[in-house]
Amino acid sequence: MNASEVLARFGTRRLLAFVAALVLFLVLFLVLHLARLPLLLAARLLEACMARVDGWVTVSVSTSATSPGPGGDAWQQPPPGRGSQPHSHHGTPRHAGTPRHAGAAGRVVG
């Protein structure tokens, strides 16, 4: 059924009501999609900030455990006040002779 048949059968008022309903539907569809854009922008911004913070935390956690502090690496020194214990390293690196120790010291173990 084309528009002229609808006009002949139901009249002008019904045709205009249908066109108005169709336009209203399209306008609401457009408004709802435009209303979600600020929310989408906020979600993307939050995602980017969270990724940056995650990167900072990952770098800070991974480097603080492997890099020596001001008095040497905490893993290499026996705890103060405990004296000599059979399992202490007495100042030798924990991973001496391993590729991890060589990478931290800047040399290659062959």
N, CA, C and O atoms as a Tinker XYZ file with bonds, in Angstrom:
   440  protein
     1  N      0.851000   -1.170000    0.000000    73     2
     2  CA     0.000000    0.000000    0.000000    64     1     3
     3  C      0.897000    1.234000    0.000000    63     2     4     5
     4  O      1.761000    1.387000    0.864000    81     3
     5  N      0.681000    2.113000   -0.983000    73     3     6
     6  CA     1.482000    3.329000   -1.041000    64     5     7
     7  C      0.741000    4.476000   -0.345000    63     6     8     9
     8  O     -0.382000    4.305000    0.128000    81     7
     9  N      1.378000    5.631000   -0.292000    73     7    10
    10  CA     0.820000    6.764000    0.454000    64     9    11
    11  C     -0.502000    7.249000   -0.143000    63    10    12    13
    12  O     -1.395000    7.640000    0.609000    81    11
    13  N     -0.654000    7.234000   -1.460000    73    11    14
    14  CA    -1.910000    7.708000   -2.062000    64    13    15
    15  C     -3.069000    6.754000   -1.761000    63    14    16    17
    16  O     -4.207000    7.194000   -1.602000    81    15
    17  N     -2.784000    5.447000   -1.681000    73    15    18
    18  CA    -3.843000    4.498000   -1.319000    64    17    19
    19  C     -4.262000    4.669000    0.136000    63    18    20    21
    20  O     -5.447000    4.583000    0.457000    81    19
    21  N     -3.262000    4.918000    1.042000    73    19    22
    22  CA    -3.581000    5.163000    2.462000    64    21    23
    23  C     -4.404000    6.434000    2.584000    63    22    24    25
    24  O     -5.365000    6.480000    3.352000    81    23
    25  N     -4.039000    7.454000    1.842000    73    23    26
    26  CA    -4.780000    8.720000    1.872000    64    25    27
    27  C     -6.205000    8.523000    1.375000    63    26    28    29
    28  O     -7.138000    9.072000    1.962000    81    27
    29  N     -6.394000    7.759000    0.316000    73    27    30
    30  CA    -7.743000    7.529000   -0.236000    64    29    31
    31  C     -8.585000    6.662000    0.705000    63    30    32    33
    32  O     -9.792000    6.868000    0.832000    81    31
    33  N     -7.947000    5.699000    1.359000    73    31    34
    34  CA    -8.727000    4.766000    2.186000    64    33    35
    35  C     -8.991000    5.293000    3.595000    63    34    36    37
    36  O    -10.110000    5.167000    4.092000    81    35
    37  N     -7.962000    5.894000    4.265000    73    35    38
    38  CA    -8.103000    6.291000    5.670000    64    37    39
    39  C     -8.204000    7.798000    5.886000    63    38    40    41
    40  O     -8.649000    8.232000    6.948000    81    39
    41  N     -7.811000    8.586000    4.925000    73    39    42
    42  CA    -7.918000   10.031000    5.050000    64    41    43
    43  C     -6.606000   10.689000    5.435000    63    42    44    45
    44  O     -5.627000   10.037000    5.797000    81    43
    45  N     -6.632000   12.007000    5.342000    73    43    46
    46  CA    -5.435000   12.800000    5.592000    64    45    47
    47  C     -4.994000   12.717000    7.051000    63    46    48    49
    48  O     -3.802000   12.628000    7.343000    81    47
    49  N     -5.966000   12.748000    7.964000    73    47    50
    50  CA    -5.651000   12.740000    9.394000    64    49    51
    51  C     -4.849000   11.491000    9.782000    63    50    52    53
    52  O     -3.876000   11.599000   10.528000    81    51
    53  N     -5.235000   10.321000    9.296000    73    51    54
    54  CA    -4.539000    9.073000    9.632000    64    53    55
    55  C     -3.134000    9.035000    9.011000    63    54    56    57
    56  O     -2.187000    8.558000    9.636000    81    55
    57  N     -3.008000    9.537000    7.789000    73    55    58
    58  CA    -1.699000    9.570000    7.145000    64    57    59
    59  C     -0.754000   10.493000    7.901000    63    58    60    61
    60  O      0.409000   10.150000    8.113000    81    59
    61  N     -1.245000   11.666000    8.309000    73    59    62
    62  CA    -0.409000   12.586000    9.082000    64    61    63
    63  C     -0.059000   12.018000   10.454000    63    62    64    65
    64  O      1.047000   12.243000   10.944000    81    63
    65  N     -0.980000   11.284000   11.085000    73    63    66
    66  CA    -0.690000   10.659000   12.386000    64    65    67
    67  C      0.407000    9.602000   12.240000    63    66    68    69
    68  O      1.287000    9.493000   13.094000    81    67
    69  N      0.349000    8.828000   11.156000    73    67    70
    70  CA     1.375000    7.819000   10.927000    64    69    71
    71  C      2.738000    8.458000   10.673000    63    70    72    73
    72  O      3.747000    8.010000   11.217000    81    71
    73  N      2.768000    9.504000    9.846000    73    71    74
    74  CA     4.029000   10.195000    9.558000    64    73    75
    75  C      4.577000   10.839000   10.832000    63    74    76    77
    76  O      5.783000   10.800000   11.074000    81    75
    77  N      3.705000   11.426000   11.641000    73    75    78
    78  CA     4.151000   12.031000   12.900000    64    77    79
    79  C      4.718000   10.970000   13.850000    63    78    80    81
    80  O      5.732000   11.208000   14.506000    81    79
    81  N      4.077000    9.808000   13.928000    73    79    82
    82  CA     4.588000    8.734000   14.776000    64    81    83
    83  C      5.941000    8.243000   14.278000    63    82    84    85
    84  O      6.833000    7.953000   15.075000    81    83
    85  N      6.089000    8.152000   12.966000    73    83    86
    86  CA     7.359000    7.719000   12.403000    64    85    87
    87  C      8.463000    8.748000   12.675000    63    86    88    89
    88  O      9.579000    8.371000   13.034000    81    87
    89  N      8.171000   10.010000   12.513000    73    87    90
    90  CA     9.151000   11.068000   12.789000    64    89    91
    91  C      9.498000   11.097000   14.269000    63    90    92    93
    92  O     10.666000   11.254000   14.623000    81    91
    93  N      8.501000   10.946000   15.143000    73    91    94
    94  CA     8.749000   10.923000   16.583000    64    93    95
    95  C      9.666000    9.759000   16.957000    63    94    96    97
    96  O     10.574000    9.921000   17.772000    81    95
    97  N      9.432000    8.595000   16.367000    73    95    98
    98  CA    10.284000    7.433000   16.628000    64    97    99
    99  C     11.730000    7.712000   16.213000    63    98   100   101
   100  O     12.667000    7.414000   16.954000    81    99
   101  N     11.899000    8.289000   15.017000    73    99   102
   102  CA    13.247000    8.584000   14.543000    64   101   103
   103  C     13.939000    9.643000   15.400000    63   102   104   105
   104  O     15.141000    9.548000   15.652000    81   103
   105  N     13.185000   10.652000   15.849000    73   103   106
   106  CA    13.757000   11.691000   16.707000    64   105   107
   107  C     14.171000   11.104000   18.057000    63   106   108   109
   108  O     15.256000   11.403000   18.557000    81   107
   109  N     13.309000   10.269000   18.650000    73   107   110
   110  CA    13.667000    9.638000   19.926000    64   109   111
   111  C     14.885000    8.732000   19.776000    63   110   112   113
   112  O     15.755000    8.700000   20.646000    81   111
   113  N     14.940000    8.005000   18.679000    73   111   114
   114  CA    16.094000    7.150000   18.410000    64   113   115
   115  C     17.371000    7.980000   18.339000    63   114   116   117
   116  O     18.392000    7.608000   18.919000    81   115
   117  N     17.314000    9.094000   17.631000    73   115   118
   118  CA    18.475000    9.967000   17.504000    64   117   119
   119  C     18.849000   10.595000   18.843000    63   118   120   121
   120  O     20.030000   10.655000   19.186000    81   119
   121  N     17.867000   11.060000   19.597000    73   119   122
   122  CA    18.133000   11.684000   20.900000    64   121   123
   123  C     18.767000   10.680000   21.868000    63   122   124   125
   124  O     19.711000   11.018000   22.582000    81   123
   125  N     18.258000    9.468000   21.893000    73   123   126
   126  CA    18.840000    8.467000   22.800000    64   125   127
   127  C     20.276000    8.131000   22.416000    63   126   128   129
   128  O     21.119000    7.938000   23.292000    81   127
   129  N     20.558000    8.062000   21.145000    73   127   130
   130  CA    21.936000    7.789000   20.737000    64   129   131
   131  C     22.847000    8.978000   21.017000    63   130   132   133
   132  O     24.014000    8.790000   21.360000    81   131
   133  N     22.342000   10.180000   20.880000    73   131   134
   134  CA    23.157000   11.343000   21.212000    64   133   135
   135  C     23.337000   11.483000   22.718000    63   134   136   137
   136  O     24.362000   11.991000   23.172000    81   135
   137  N     22.356000   11.041000   23.496000    73   135   138
   138  CA    22.466000   11.136000   24.957000    64   137   139
   139  C     23.496000   10.163000   25.504000    63   138   140   141
   140  O     24.055000   10.400000   26.575000    81   139
   141  N     23.757000    9.077000   24.797000    73   139   142
   142  CA    24.731000    8.117000   25.300000    64   141   143
   143  C     26.170000    8.522000   24.995000    63   142   144   145
   144  O     27.099000    7.964000   25.580000    81   143
   145  N     26.371000    9.469000   24.103000    73   143   146
   146  CA    27.729000    9.881000   23.756000    64   145   147
   147  C     28.524000   10.438000   24.943000    63   146   148   149
   148  O     29.685000   10.059000   25.097000    81   147
   149  N     27.969000   11.318000   25.796000    73   147   150
   150  CA    28.747000   11.766000   26.955000    64   149   151
   151  C     29.101000   10.612000   27.909000    63   150   152   153
   152  O     30.184000   10.592000   28.493000    81   151
   153  N     28.184000    9.666000   28.055000    73   151   154
   154  CA    28.471000    8.513000   28.903000    64   153   155
   155  C     29.572000    7.654000   28.294000    63   154   156   157
   156  O     30.442000    7.151000   29.006000    81   155
   157  N     29.532000    7.491000   26.991000    73   155   158
   158  CA    30.568000    6.733000   26.307000    64   157   159
   159  C     31.917000    7.431000   26.425000    63   158   160   161
   160  O     32.939000    6.779000   26.643000    81   159
   161  N     31.923000    8.736000   26.285000    73   159   162
   162  CA    33.158000    9.503000   26.429000    64   161   163
   163  C     33.715000    9.377000   27.849000    63   162   164   165
   164  O     34.921000    9.210000   28.031000    81   163
   165  N     32.846000    9.457000   28.847000    73   163   166
   166  CA    33.293000    9.309000   30.239000    64   165   167
   167  C     33.850000    7.909000   30.490000    63   166   168   169
   168  O     34.840000    7.759000   31.206000    81   167
   169  N     33.230000    6.892000   29.913000    73   167   170
   170  CA    33.725000    5.519000   30.089000    64   169   171
   171  C     35.089000    5.343000   29.434000    63   170   172   173
   172  O     35.969000    4.697000   30.002000    81   171
   173  N     35.274000    5.909000   28.252000    73   171   174
   174  CA    36.569000    5.795000   27.575000    64   173   175
   175  C     37.656000    6.551000   28.342000    63   174   176   177
   176  O     38.789000    6.080000   28.443000    81   175
   177  N     37.314000    7.712000   28.877000    73   175   178
   178  CA    38.265000    8.486000   29.661000    64   177   179
   179  C     38.656000    7.729000   30.931000    63   178   180   181
   180  O     39.832000    7.677000   31.293000    81   179
   181  N     37.674000    7.149000   31.595000    73   179   182
   182  CA    37.941000    6.363000   32.795000    64   181   183
   183  C     38.804000    5.146000   32.457000    63   182   184   185
   184  O     39.709000    4.803000   33.218000    81   183
   185  N     38.540000    4.502000   31.345000    73   183   186
   186  CA    39.340000    3.347000   30.925000    64   185   187
   187  C     40.793000    3.751000   30.672000    63   186   188   189
   188  O     41.712000    3.035000   31.071000    81   187
   189  N     41.006000    4.889000   30.016000    73   187   190
   190  CA    42.365000    5.346000   29.740000    64   189   191
   191  C     43.100000    5.696000   31.033000    63   190   192   193
   192  O     44.278000    5.371000   31.185000    81   191
   193  N     42.417000    6.351000   31.958000    73   191   194
   194  CA    43.039000    6.695000   33.241000    64   193   195
   195  C     43.384000    5.442000   34.040000    63   194   196   197
   196  O     44.452000    5.358000   34.646000    81   195
   197  N     42.483000    4.478000   34.036000    73   195   198
   198  CA    42.739000    3.235000   34.762000    64   197   199
   199  C     43.909000    2.465000   34.138000    63   198   200   201
   200  O     44.694000    1.853000   34.864000    81   199
   201  N     44.037000    2.485000   32.826000    73   199   202
   202  CA    45.156000    1.814000   32.166000    64   201   203
   203  C     46.472000    2.490000   32.524000    63   202   204   205
   204  O     47.480000    1.817000   32.739000    81   203
   205  N     46.465000    3.821000   32.589000    73   203   206
   206  CA    47.682000    4.548000   32.955000    64   205   207
   207  C     48.074000    4.267000   34.400000    63   206   208   209
   208  O     49.246000    4.029000   34.691000    81   207
   209  N     47.100000    4.294000   35.308000    73   207   210
   210  CA    47.386000    3.996000   36.714000    64   209   211
   211  C     47.870000    2.557000   36.862000    63   210   212   213
   212  O     48.785000    2.286000   37.640000    81   211
   213  N     47.258000    1.634000   36.117000    73   211   214
   214  CA    47.683000    0.237000   36.160000    64   213   215
   215  C     49.135000    0.107000   35.708000    63   214   216   217
   216  O     49.905000   -0.646000   36.304000    81   215
   217  N     49.506000    0.826000   34.671000    73   215   218
   218  CA    50.892000    0.796000   34.208000    64   217   219
   219  C     51.850000    1.340000   35.240000    63   218   220   221
   220  O     52.912000    0.760000   35.467000    81   219
   221  N     51.490000    2.453000   35.875000    73   219   222
   222  CA    52.343000    3.021000   36.917000    64   221   223
   223  C     52.516000    2.059000   38.085000    63   222   224   225
   224  O     53.624000    1.866000   38.586000    81   223
   225  N     51.408000    1.457000   38.512000    73   223   226
   226  CA    51.475000    0.530000   39.645000    64   225   227
   227  C     52.301000   -0.694000   39.279000    63   226   228   229
   228  O     53.108000   -1.160000   40.084000    81   227
   229  N     52.110000   -1.216000   38.081000    73   227   230
   230  CA    52.867000   -2.391000   37.650000    64   229   231
   231  C     54.360000   -2.099000   37.611000    63   230   232   233
   232  O     55.162000   -2.909000   38.076000    81   231
   233  N     54.738000   -0.960000   37.064000    73   231   234
   234  CA    56.152000   -0.603000   37.002000    64   233   235
   235  C     56.716000   -0.391000   38.400000    63   234   236   237
   236  O     57.820000   -0.846000   38.696000    81   235
   237  N     55.977000    0.290000   39.257000    73   235   238
   238  CA    56.506000    0.564000   40.588000    64   237   239
   239  C     56.623000   -0.695000   41.426000    63   238   240   241
   240  O     57.564000   -0.824000   42.208000    81   239
   241  N     55.697000   -1.620000   41.283000    73   239   242
   242  CA    55.765000   -2.863000   42.049000    64   241   243
   243  C     56.861000   -3.767000   41.509000    63   242   244   245
   244  O     57.583000   -4.391000   42.286000    81   243
   245  N     56.994000   -3.846000   40.195000    73   243   246
   246  CA    57.984000   -4.759000   39.629000    64   245   247
   247  C     59.404000   -4.238000   39.786000    63   246   248   249
   248  O     60.326000   -5.046000   39.903000    81   247
   249  N     59.624000   -2.935000   39.796000    73   247   250
   250  CA    60.989000   -2.429000   39.932000    64   249   251
   251  C     61.413000   -2.313000   41.386000    63   250   252   253
   252  O     62.609000   -2.395000   41.664000    81   251
   253  N     60.512000   -2.129000   42.312000    73   251   254
   254  CA    60.925000   -1.958000   43.705000    64   253   255
   255  C     61.416000   -3.259000   44.307000    63   254   256   257
   256  O     62.230000   -3.226000   45.231000    81   255
   257  N     60.958000   -4.402000   43.825000    73   255   258
   258  CA    61.387000   -5.677000   44.386000    64   257   259
   259  C     62.733000   -6.114000   43.822000    63   258   260   261
   260  O     63.413000   -6.929000   44.446000    81   259
   261  N     63.141000   -5.601000   42.664000    73   259   262
   262  CA    64.378000   -6.060000   42.048000    64   261   263
   263  C     65.491000   -5.035000   42.089000    63   262   264   265
   264  O     66.653000   -5.408000   41.924000    81   263
   265  N     65.200000   -3.778000   42.299000    73   263   266
   266  CA    66.271000   -2.781000   42.305000    64   265   267
   267  C     66.762000   -2.562000   43.726000    63   266   268   269
   268  O     65.959000   -2.520000   44.658000    81   267
   269  N     68.068000   -2.422000   43.904000    73   267   270
   270  CA    68.591000   -2.232000   45.260000    64   269   271
   271  C     68.225000   -0.867000   45.817000    63   270   272   273
   272  O     68.127000    0.120000   45.088000    81   271
   273  N     68.028000   -0.838000   47.108000    73   271   274
   274  CA    67.714000    0.415000   47.796000    64   273   275
   275  C     68.982000    1.148000   48.155000    63   274   276   277
   276  O     70.048000    0.804000   47.645000    81   275
   277  N     68.906000    2.164000   49.028000    73   275   278
   278  CA    70.078000    2.948000   49.389000    64   277   279
   279  C     71.165000    2.132000   50.091000    63   278   280   281
   280  O     72.347000    2.433000   49.929000    81   279
   281  N     70.800000    1.123000   50.855000    73   279   282
   282  CA    71.799000    0.337000   51.581000    64   281   283
   283  C     72.069000   -1.003000   50.941000    63   282   284   285
   284  O     72.604000   -1.889000   51.608000    81   283
   285  N     71.731000   -1.194000   49.695000    73   283   286
   286  CA    71.876000   -2.492000   49.044000    64   285   287
   287  C     70.521000   -3.157000   48.958000    63   286   288   289
   288  O     69.527000   -2.633000   49.461000    81   287
   289  N     70.485000   -4.295000   48.329000    73   287   290
   290  CA    69.231000   -5.009000   48.162000    64   289   291
   291  C     68.804000   -5.614000   49.488000    63   290   292   293
   292  O     69.612000   -6.210000   50.200000    81   291
   293  N     67.524000   -5.454000   49.814000    73   291   294
   294  CA    67.011000   -5.973000   51.084000    64   293   295
   295  C     67.103000   -7.490000   51.141000    63   294   296   297
   296  O     67.180000   -8.054000   52.233000    81   295
   297  N     67.096000   -8.169000   49.992000    73   295   298
   298  CA    67.172000   -9.632000   49.979000    64   297   299
   299  C     68.602000  -10.106000   50.233000    63   298   300   301
   300  O     68.807000  -11.246000   50.650000    81   299
   301  N     69.572000   -9.264000   49.993000    73   299   302
   302  CA    70.961000   -9.681000   50.136000    64   301   303
   303  C     71.480000   -9.529000   51.563000    63   302   304   305
   304  O     72.416000  -10.226000   51.953000    81   303
   305  N     70.898000   -8.646000   52.331000    73   303   306
   306  CA    71.388000   -8.379000   53.675000    64   305   307
   307  C     70.604000   -9.193000   54.698000    63   306   308   309
   308  O     69.385000   -9.311000   54.581000    81   307
   309  N     71.298000   -9.770000   55.724000    73   307   310
   310  CA    70.557000  -10.433000   56.795000    64   309   311
   311  C     69.781000   -9.401000   57.593000    63   310   312   313
   312  O     70.221000   -8.257000   57.707000    81   311
   313  N     68.643000   -9.776000   58.144000    73   311   314
   314  CA    67.853000   -8.815000   58.904000    64   313   315
   315  C     68.628000   -8.297000   60.111000    63   314   316   317
   316  O     69.338000   -9.064000   60.762000    81   315
   317  N     68.501000   -7.010000   60.417000    73   315   318
   318  CA    69.250000   -6.467000   61.555000    64   317   319
   319  C     68.750000   -7.049000   62.874000    63   318   320   321
   320  O     67.551000   -7.245000   63.075000    81   319
   321  N     69.708000   -7.322000   63.771000    73   319   322
   322  CA    69.354000   -7.796000   65.107000    64   321   323
   323  C     69.131000   -9.286000   65.204000    63   322   324   325
   324  O     68.855000   -9.781000   66.297000    81   323
   325  N     69.237000  -10.017000   64.126000    73   323   326
   326  CA    69.017000  -11.461000   64.184000    64   325   327
   327  C     70.323000  -12.233000   64.270000    63   326   328   329
   328  O     70.317000  -13.413000   64.622000    81   327
   329  N     71.418000  -11.605000   63.964000    73   327   330
   330  CA    72.697000  -12.304000   64.031000    64   329   331
   331  C     72.873000  -13.243000   62.859000    63   330   332   333
   332  O     72.184000  -13.134000   61.845000    81   331
   333  N     73.807000  -14.167000   63.011000    73   331   334
   334  CA    74.103000  -15.111000   61.944000    64   333   335
   335  C     73.170000  -16.304000   62.053000    63   334   336   337
   336  O     73.098000  -16.949000   63.099000    81   335
   337  N     72.468000  -16.593000   60.993000    73   335   338
   338  CA    71.582000  -17.745000   60.955000    64   337   339
   339  C     72.040000  -18.672000   59.839000    63   338   340   341
   340  O     72.633000  -18.202000   58.868000    81   339
   341  N     71.786000  -19.969000   59.943000    73   339   342
   342  CA    72.293000  -20.904000   58.938000    64   341   343
   343  C     71.770000  -20.632000   57.530000    63   342   344   345
   344  O     72.457000  -20.957000   56.562000    81   343
   345  N     70.591000  -20.052000   57.382000    73   343   346
   346  CA    70.044000  -19.842000   56.047000    64   345   347
   347  C     70.319000  -18.450000   55.490000    63   346   348   349
   348  O     69.854000  -18.131000   54.396000    81   347
   349  N     71.056000  -17.620000   56.205000    73   347   350
   350  CA    71.328000  -16.273000   55.691000    64   349   351
   351  C     72.399000  -16.345000   54.609000    63   350   352   353
   352  O     73.174000  -17.300000   54.566000    81   351
   353  N     72.446000  -15.348000   53.739000    73   351   354
   354  CA    73.348000  -15.349000   52.597000    64   353   355
   355  C     74.683000  -14.677000   52.910000    63   354   356   357
   356  O     75.619000  -14.792000   52.119000    81   355
   357  N     74.796000  -13.998000   54.011000    73   355   358
   358  CA    76.025000  -13.305000   54.420000    64   357   359
   359  C     76.536000  -12.364000   53.344000    63   358   360   361
   360  O     77.735000  -12.313000   53.069000    81   359
   361  N     75.623000  -11.624000   52.740000    73   359   362
   362  CA    76.022000  -10.598000   51.783000    64   361   363
   363  C     76.178000  -11.096000   50.362000    63   362   364   365
   364  O     76.438000  -10.287000   49.472000    81   363
   365  N     76.031000  -12.389000   50.103000    73   363   366
   366  CA    76.108000  -12.873000   48.725000    64   365   367
   367  C     74.757000  -12.676000   48.068000    63   366   368   369
   368  O     73.727000  -12.770000   48.735000    81   367
   369  N     74.742000  -12.408000   46.793000    73   367   370
   370  CA    73.459000  -12.218000   46.117000    64   369   371
   371  C     72.628000  -13.489000   46.160000    63   370   372   373
   372  O     73.153000  -14.601000   46.118000    81   371
   373  N     71.350000  -13.302000   46.242000    73   371   374
   374  CA    70.425000  -14.433000   46.347000    64   373   375
   375  C     70.442000  -15.296000   45.092000    63   374   376   377
   376  O     70.316000  -16.518000   45.173000    81   375
   377  N     70.598000  -14.664000   43.938000    73   375   378
   378  CA    70.561000  -15.388000   42.667000    64   377   379
   379  C     71.929000  -15.344000   41.995000    63   378   380   381
   380  O     72.008000  -15.136000   40.784000    81   379
   381  N     72.996000  -15.534000   42.745000    73   379   382
   382  CA    74.346000  -15.456000   42.178000    64   381   383
   383  C     74.541000  -16.560000   41.153000    63   382   384   385
   384  O     74.207000  -17.719000   41.399000    81   383
   385  N     75.086000  -16.188000   40.001000    73   383   386
   386  CA    75.376000  -17.160000   38.961000    64   385   387
   387  C     74.206000  -17.469000   38.048000    63   386   388   389
   388  O     74.358000  -18.256000   37.114000    81   387
   389  N     73.055000  -16.883000   38.279000    73   387   390
   390  CA    71.894000  -17.131000   37.434000    64   389   391
   391  C     71.745000  -15.990000   36.441000    63   390   392   393
   392  O     72.277000  -14.902000   36.664000    81   391
   393  N     71.027000  -16.224000   35.346000    73   391   394
   394  CA    70.820000  -15.128000   34.377000    64   393   395
   395  C     70.109000  -13.935000   35.005000    63   394   396   397
   396  O     70.328000  -12.798000   34.585000    81   395
   397  N     69.257000  -14.175000   36.007000    73   395   398
   398  CA    68.586000  -13.045000   36.650000    64   397   399
   399  C     69.587000  -12.147000   37.350000    63   398   400   401
   400  O     69.501000  -10.923000   37.250000    81   399
   401  N     70.536000  -12.745000   38.057000    73   399   402
   402  CA    71.561000  -11.956000   38.749000    64   401   403
   403  C     72.439000  -11.256000   37.746000    63   402   404   405
   404  O     72.814000  -10.102000   37.955000    81   403
   405  N     72.780000  -11.927000   36.652000    73   403   406
   406  CA    73.624000  -11.319000   35.632000    64   405   407
   407  C     72.918000  -10.157000   34.967000    63   406   408   409
   408  O     73.548000   -9.142000   34.671000    81   407
   409  N     71.607000  -10.285000   34.723000    73   407   410
   410  CA    70.858000   -9.188000   34.119000    64   409   411
   411  C     70.777000   -7.997000   35.038000    63   410   412   413
   412  O     70.839000   -6.854000   34.586000    81   411
   413  N     70.636000   -8.255000   36.341000    73   411   414
   414  CA    70.569000   -7.163000   37.298000    64   413   415
   415  C     71.919000   -6.490000   37.429000    63   414   416   417
   416  O     71.989000   -5.284000   37.666000    81   415
   417  N     73.012000   -7.266000   37.275000    73   415   418
   418  CA    74.355000   -6.703000   37.406000    64   417   419
   419  C     74.857000   -6.116000   36.090000    63   418   420   421
   420  O     75.858000   -5.399000   36.076000    81   419
   421  N     74.166000   -6.416000   34.971000    73   419   422
   422  CA    74.557000   -5.837000   33.692000    64   421   423
   423  C     75.559000   -6.673000   32.928000    63   422   424   425
   424  O     76.154000   -6.174000   31.973000    81   423
   425  N     75.769000   -7.905000   33.299000    73   423   426
   426  CA    76.704000   -8.752000   32.560000    64   425   427
   427  C     76.003000  -10.031000   32.137000    63   426   428   429
   428  O     74.938000  -10.370000   32.651000    81   427
   429  N     76.605000  -10.726000   31.205000    73   427   430
   430  CA    76.001000  -11.937000   30.657000    64   429   431
   431  C     76.699000  -13.161000   31.213000    63   430   432   433
   432  O     77.928000  -13.232000   31.222000    81   431
   433  N     75.918000  -14.125000   31.678000    73   431   434
   434  CA    76.495000  -15.378000   32.162000    64   433   435
   435  C     76.433000  -16.368000   31.009000    63   434   436   437
   436  O     75.368000  -16.561000   30.423000    81   435
   437  N     77.552000  -16.999000   30.672000    73   435   438
   438  CA    77.579000  -17.869000   29.507000    64   437   439
   439  C     77.524000  -19.271000   29.800000    63   438   440
   440  O     77.541000  -20.094000   28.884000    81   439
